[in-house]
Amino acid sequence: MFKLLLQFEWRYHTKQIAFWFSFSIFLFLGLFVGNKGGTGASENINSPYQIAYFIGIMALLSVFIVTVLGCKAMLRDKDHGMTELVFTTPIKKAQLLYSRFFGFLMASFVILCAVPLGMLINILFNVSFFPGEQTIGPIELWPYIWTMLVLVAPSMFFIASVMLFIIVVTRSQISAYAVAFSIYGIYFLTSMFTGGPFGGPITSSPESQALAALLDPFGLSTFVSQTQYFTSPERNTTLLSLSGVFLQNRILWIGMGG
């Protein structure tokens, strides 16, 4: 039954205009940043570092994608006055809840996958938005896949879990969007004072950087902490290492989402 419900949720989301509109927006963003970055001939614009950096930045927008799709999935019975009717069927409440949760989580993740897809298309067809000397390295799929799996997916799971809780408890879109804006506000504020990726130089002590690396739900501070001393050759060849503080960060936020 759960599999059938999950398939239904997937079909529901992929038939929505909002799904394809969002996918198109993120595809364009991927195309736009696909050849941005690099440091001339010494660093490839499709290096693992650049791929992880730009995908990580774009993933910050996942909060709103998860919120929009989550509200559509969890509140559509209420909006159409069918809540009582749904629970007269043999479907168990837990099955319905989890199928809708994983349905909008999968749909949100696929939308974010448009970013690496756009970046890859940019590299393959050399769509240039930024003039200047740029070097393209070996074209490989794994850096894009790895970044989505270890940097984006755990963060989206946590955000989706928070949104599920808020929507189920409040049954209100306004509350969900208020929490989404609050997540951004708290994230950027704490980043400024803990030496995160958006913090100023006066706040970038080793202690505050270590704290930001552990507590960053999006993993960007952890990414910066791991790669800040990379040389250009290392940026060109080294994937994010799922170890140390980065591993602790991912486990922490997956656990918080669970």
N, C-alpha and C positions, 0 to 999 in steps of 0.2 A: 504493500500500500504506500509506504514512504517513497519508494522509487517512482511510482505513478504520480504521486503528488509533486515530487520534485521535477519531474518532466513537465507537468502541467505548469508549474511556476516558471520554468525556463521558457516555455512557449509564450506564456503571458507577458513576460518582460521583453522578449525579442519582437513582440508584435506592437510594442509601444513606440510612439514617435519619439518620446523622451530618450529611449535607449539609443536609437540610431542617430538622433541629433547629438547626444553626448559623445557617442563613439566618433562621429565626424569631427567634433570640436577637438577631441584629444588626438585624433589622427593628424589634424592640421598642426596642433602644438608639437607633435612628434616630428613632423616634416620641418617645422620652423626651427627647432633646436637641434635637428639632426646633424647639421654641419657647423654649429656654433661651438666655440671652445677650442681647446688645443693651444699650443704655444708655438705656432709656426712649424718648422720642419722637425723640431725635437719631440713633439707630442702629437699623436694621431687624434683626429676628431672622433674616431670610433674606438678609442681606447676603452678598456674596462672601466677606468676611472671616470671618463666623460659620460659613458653610458649610465653608470650608477648615479652619478651626480645629477644629471638632468632628469632621469626617471624618478629619483628621490624627490626632487623639487616639484615635479608635476604631480607626484603622489599626494602632496599636501592637499590638492583639490579633491581627493577622493572622499573627504568628509561630506561634501555636498552631494556627490553622486550617491553615496551610501544612504544619506538622509532622504533624498528624493525617492529612490527606489524602495527604501525601507518603508516610508510612509505609504507609498502606493500599494505595497504588498500587504502590510499589516492592518491598514485602515480601510481597505476597499469594501469589506463586508459592512462595516459601519456606515460608510458613505452611501452604499446602495440599500441600506436597511435590511441586510440579509444575515445579520449575526445570529439571531435565534434559529433561522432556517438551517444554517450550516451545521449547527450542533445537534440537529435532529437526525443527522445522517450517522452511519456507523463509524465515521472518521473520528479517531481519537484526537483530543485536543493537543497532546504533545506532538503527534505526527504532523498535524496541521501547522503548529508553531515552528517546528524545526524545518519542515519542508519550505516554508516561506522564508525563514531566516537564511538557509543555505541557498535558496533561489535568488534572493536579492543580493547576497554576498557574491555568488558566482557571476551574476549579471554585472555587478559593479567591477569585479576583477577583470572581466572580459573588456569592459569599456576602457579600463586603465591599460590593458594590453595594446590598445590602439596607439599609445605613445611609443613603445619600442618598435611597433610595426611601422609607424611613420618615420621614425629615425632610420630604420633599416632601408625603407624605400628611398629616403633622401640620399643615403650612401650609395645605393645601387644605381640610382639614376642621376646622381650628382646635381641635386636641386639646390642651388646656392642662393641663400638669403643674405649672407654676410661676406663681403669682399675681403680679400687678403690671402696670404699664403696659408694653405691648409694641406695636411698630409693625411691620406687614408691608409690605414693599416689593413692587415688581413681581415676579411669579412667573415665573422663567425657568429653563429646563432647563440651559442652557450652563454656569453656574457649578458645578453638580453634576458635569457630565460632565468639564469642564476639570480640576477638582480630582482626580477619580479618575484621569485620564490622566497628569497631570504630577506629582502628589504621591504617589498610592497605587501606581500600576502599576509605576514603576521600583523602588520599595522592595520590593514583593512579588516582582519578578523576582530581585532580589539575594538575598532571604531564601530563595526557592525553590531557587536555585542552590546556596546553602550547604547546605540540607537534602538536596538531591540528592546532593551530594558525600559528606556524612556517612553517609547511608543506604546508598549504593552501597559505600563503603569498609568500613563497620563491619557492615552487615547487621543492625543492632540498633536496636530502638525506644528502648531505654533511652538509648543514646548520642545519638539524635536529640533526645529530650526534654531531656537534660542540656545539649546545645548550645543549645536554645531558651531554657532558663532562664538560661544563661550570657550569651546575647545581651542579655536584659533587664537582667541584673545589670551587665554592662559598660556598656550604654547609659546607665542611670540614674547609674552611678558617674561615668562620664566627663562626663555632662551637668552634674553637680554641680560639677566642677572645671574645666570649660572654658567656663562661662557659657552653657550650653544652656538650653532652656525650663524645666528643673527645677532649675537652679542657683540658689544664693543670691545676695544682692546683693553680697557681698564678692568673688565670683568673676566678676562681670559686667563686666570690663574690655573695651574695644573689641577688643583683640588676642584675648582668649579667645573672645569672641562670634564673631569672624571665623573662628577655627579651628573652633568648634563648628558654624558654618553650613556650612562646607565638608565636614566629616567626619561629619555626622549622616546615617546611612543612611536614616532615616525622613523627613528633610527638615523636621522641625519647627523645629529651630534656624534653618534657612534661612528658613522662613516668618516666624518671629519677627523675624529680622534685617531682612527686607524690609518688614514691616508695622508695626514698633513705633512709628513716628512718624506713622502715618496718622491723619488727622482722621476724625471720624464721617462726613462726606460722602464721603471717599475710601474708607472701609471699605464704604460702601453701594454703591459703583459700580466699584471697581477690582479686577480679577481678579489672581491671582498672575501675575507677569511672568516668563516663561521666558527670563531674561537674567541677566547678571552672575554672582554667586556661586550663585544658585539653578540656573542652567543648568549651571555647572561641577559642582555637587553631583550633579545628576541624571545627567550624563555619567559622572562618576566611579563612581557605584554601579551604573549599567548596565554599565559596563566591567568592574567587579569581579565582577559576576554572570556576565558572559560568559566 
